[in-house]
Amino acid sequence: METELNVEKVQALLLRGPYHQWLGLQVLSVGKGTIEIKAKWREEWIVNPDGRYTHGGILAALVDLTADWALFSSTGRGVPTIDMRVDYHRAAMPGDLTCRGSVVRAGKQFSVSEARIFDAEGNLLASGRGVYSTPAQKS
């Protein structure tokens, strides 16, 4: 990567996407191959009004985007998801979420990255791993 990324640069790039804006994402830290993001809880995330827990699709989206942006922190570019799995560990109740991502393997064609989603008390809510297409960019 030609330019050093910092929290402000990654935040500006991340928030170019309207969906990311809607999720209320805030980059807390970024390193080479790692990222930590906060997602500001929204009432619209609730799937069950009686139970008040967050829809699993929101957690899956957070796993995917966090793992992807961990790769971004080392490649300097967005990469498409090829495959992803998510494990749900407990219900996500109302409250902001912390998302931590890290690169597992950076390859010439395919890379693997993972993410974990935590509630404000530090409880693991969901985790997952994705495979991403990372061929060299054509000049």
C-alpha positions as a Markdown table, in Angstrom:
| # | Residue | x | y | z |
|---|---|---|---|---|
| 1 | Met | 0.0 | 0.0 | 0.0 |
| 2 | Glu | 1.5 | 3.3 | -1.0 |
| 3 | Thr | -0.1 | 5.6 | 1.6 |
| 4 | Glu | -0.3 | 4.9 | 5.3 |
| 5 | Leu | -3.9 | 4.5 | 6.5 |
| 6 | Asn | -5.1 | 6.0 | 9.7 |
| 7 | Val | -8.4 | 6.1 | 11.5 |
| 8 | Glu | -9.6 | 9.3 | 9.8 |
| 9 | Lys | -8.8 | 8.1 | 6.3 |
| 10 | Val | -10.4 | 4.7 | 6.8 |
| 11 | Gln | -13.5 | 6.4 | 8.4 |
| 12 | Ala | -13.9 | 8.7 | 5.4 |
| 13 | Leu | -13.6 | 5.8 | 2.9 |
| 14 | Leu | -15.9 | 3.6 | 5.0 |
| 15 | Leu | -18.7 | 6.2 | 5.2 |
| 16 | Arg | -18.8 | 6.7 | 1.5 |
| 17 | Gly | -21.3 | 3.8 | 1.5 |
| 18 | Pro | -24.9 | 4.8 | 2.4 |
| 19 | Tyr | -25.4 | 1.4 | 4.1 |
| 20 | His | -22.4 | 2.0 | 6.3 |
| 21 | Gln | -23.7 | 5.4 | 7.2 |
| 22 | Trp | -27.1 | 3.9 | 8.2 |
| 23 | Leu | -25.3 | 1.4 | 10.4 |
| 24 | Gly | -23.6 | 4.3 | 12.2 |
| 25 | Leu | -20.1 | 2.9 | 11.8 |
| 26 | Gln | -17.2 | 4.6 | 13.6 |
| 27 | Val | -13.6 | 3.3 | 13.1 |
| 28 | Leu | -12.0 | 3.1 | 16.5 |
| 29 | Ser | -8.6 | 1.7 | 15.4 |
| 30 | Val | -6.8 | 0.4 | 12.4 |
| 31 | Gly | -3.5 | -1.4 | 11.9 |
| 32 | Lys | -2.0 | -3.4 | 9.1 |
| 33 | Gly | -4.5 | -6.3 | 8.8 |
| 34 | Thr | -6.6 | -5.3 | 11.7 |
| 35 | Ile | -9.6 | -3.0 | 12.4 |
| 36 | Glu | -11.9 | -2.2 | 15.2 |
| 37 | Ile | -15.3 | -0.6 | 14.4 |
| 38 | Lys | -18.2 | 0.6 | 16.5 |
| 39 | Ala | -21.7 | 0.2 | 15.2 |
| 40 | Lys | -24.3 | 2.5 | 16.7 |
| 41 | Trp | -27.4 | 0.5 | 17.6 |
| 42 | Arg | -30.7 | 1.4 | 15.8 |
| 43 | Glu | -34.3 | 0.5 | 16.7 |
| 44 | Glu | -34.7 | -0.7 | 13.1 |
| 45 | Trp | -32.4 | -3.6 | 13.8 |
| 46 | Ile | -35.0 | -5.3 | 16.0 |
| 47 | Val | -36.5 | -8.5 | 14.5 |
| 48 | Asn | -38.7 | -9.4 | 17.4 |
| 49 | Pro | -40.5 | -6.6 | 19.2 |
| 50 | Asp | -41.2 | -8.8 | 22.2 |
| 51 | Gly | -37.7 | -10.1 | 22.6 |
| 52 | Arg | -36.0 | -6.9 | 21.3 |
| 53 | Tyr | -33.0 | -8.7 | 19.8 |
| 54 | Thr | -31.2 | -7.7 | 16.7 |
| 55 | His | -31.8 | -9.4 | 13.4 |
| 56 | Gly | -29.0 | -11.9 | 12.5 |
| 57 | Gly | -28.6 | -10.3 | 9.1 |
| 58 | Ile | -27.3 | -7.2 | 10.8 |
| 59 | Leu | -24.7 | -9.2 | 12.7 |
| 60 | Ala | -23.8 | -11.1 | 9.4 |
| 61 | Ala | -23.3 | -7.8 | 7.6 |
| 62 | Leu | -21.1 | -6.5 | 10.4 |
| 63 | Val | -19.0 | -9.7 | 10.3 |
| 64 | Asp | -18.6 | -9.4 | 6.5 |
| 65 | Leu | -17.8 | -5.7 | 6.4 |
| 66 | Thr | -15.4 | -5.9 | 9.4 |
| 67 | Ala | -13.5 | -8.8 | 7.9 |
| 68 | Asp | -13.4 | -7.0 | 4.5 |
| 69 | Trp | -12.1 | -3.8 | 6.0 |
| 70 | Ala | -9.4 | -5.7 | 7.9 |
| 71 | Leu | -8.2 | -6.8 | 4.5 |
| 72 | Phe | -8.6 | -3.2 | 3.2 |
| 73 | Ser | -6.2 | -2.1 | 6.0 |
| 74 | Ser | -3.5 | -4.2 | 4.4 |
| 75 | Thr | -4.3 | -4.0 | 0.7 |
| 76 | Gly | -5.6 | -0.5 | 0.5 |
| 77 | Arg | -8.6 | -1.5 | -1.6 |
| 78 | Gly | -11.9 | -3.1 | -1.3 |
| 79 | Val | -12.2 | -6.8 | -2.2 |
| 80 | Pro | -15.3 | -8.9 | -3.1 |
| 81 | Thr | -16.5 | -11.6 | -0.8 |
| 82 | Ile | -16.4 | -15.1 | -2.2 |
| 83 | Asp | -17.7 | -17.1 | 0.7 |
| 84 | Met | -18.5 | -16.4 | 4.3 |
| 85 | Arg | -19.8 | -18.2 | 7.4 |
| 86 | Val | -21.2 | -16.7 | 10.6 |
| 87 | Asp | -21.7 | -18.3 | 14.0 |
| 88 | Tyr | -24.2 | -16.8 | 16.4 |
| 89 | His | -23.2 | -17.1 | 20.1 |
| 90 | Arg | -26.0 | -15.1 | 21.8 |
| 91 | Ala | -28.8 | -12.7 | 21.1 |
| 92 | Ala | -27.7 | -9.1 | 20.4 |
| 93 | Met | -29.9 | -6.9 | 22.6 |
| 94 | Pro | -30.2 | -3.1 | 22.2 |
| 95 | Gly | -26.9 | -1.3 | 22.5 |
| 96 | Asp | -23.9 | -0.3 | 20.4 |
| 97 | Leu | -21.7 | -3.1 | 19.1 |
| 98 | Thr | -17.9 | -3.4 | 18.8 |
| 99 | Cys | -16.6 | -5.2 | 15.7 |
| 100 | Arg | -13.0 | -6.5 | 15.6 |
| 101 | Gly | -11.5 | -7.9 | 12.4 |
| 102 | Ser | -8.2 | -9.4 | 11.4 |
| 103 | Val | -6.6 | -11.0 | 8.4 |
| 104 | Val | -5.9 | -14.7 | 8.8 |
| 105 | Arg | -4.1 | -15.2 | 5.5 |
| 106 | Ala | -3.3 | -12.7 | 2.8 |
| 107 | Gly | -2.9 | -14.6 | -0.6 |
| 108 | Lys | -2.2 | -13.7 | -4.2 |
| 109 | Gln | -5.6 | -14.8 | -5.4 |
| 110 | Phe | -7.7 | -15.4 | -2.3 |
| 111 | Ser | -7.4 | -14.1 | 1.3 |
| 112 | Val | -9.1 | -15.1 | 4.5 |
| 113 | Ser | -10.2 | -12.6 | 7.2 |
| 114 | Glu | -12.3 | -13.0 | 10.3 |
| 115 | Ala | -14.4 | -10.8 | 12.6 |
| 116 | Arg | -16.0 | -10.9 | 16.0 |
| 117 | Ile | -18.9 | -8.9 | 17.2 |
| 118 | Phe | -19.2 | -7.9 | 20.9 |
| 119 | Asp | -21.8 | -6.1 | 23.0 |
| 120 | Ala | -21.0 | -3.2 | 25.4 |
| 121 | Glu | -20.3 | -5.7 | 28.2 |
| 122 | Gly | -17.7 | -7.6 | 26.0 |
| 123 | Asn | -19.9 | -10.6 | 25.4 |
| 124 | Leu | -19.2 | -12.3 | 22.1 |
| 125 | Leu | -22.4 | -12.2 | 20.0 |
| 126 | Ala | -21.3 | -13.4 | 16.6 |
| 127 | Ser | -18.1 | -14.4 | 14.8 |
| 128 | Gly | -17.3 | -15.4 | 11.3 |
| 129 | Arg | -14.7 | -15.8 | 8.6 |
| 130 | Gly | -14.8 | -14.8 | 5.0 |
| 131 | Val | -12.9 | -15.7 | 1.8 |
| 132 | Tyr | -12.2 | -12.7 | -0.4 |
| 133 | Ser | -10.9 | -12.3 | -3.9 |
| 134 | Thr | -7.5 | -10.5 | -3.8 |
| 135 | Pro | -5.7 | -10.8 | -7.2 |
| 136 | Ala | -3.1 | -8.2 | -7.9 |
| 137 | Gln | -4.6 | -5.0 | -9.4 |
| 138 | Lys | -4.0 | -4.4 | -13.0 |
| 139 | Ser | -2.1 | -1.2 | -13.7 |
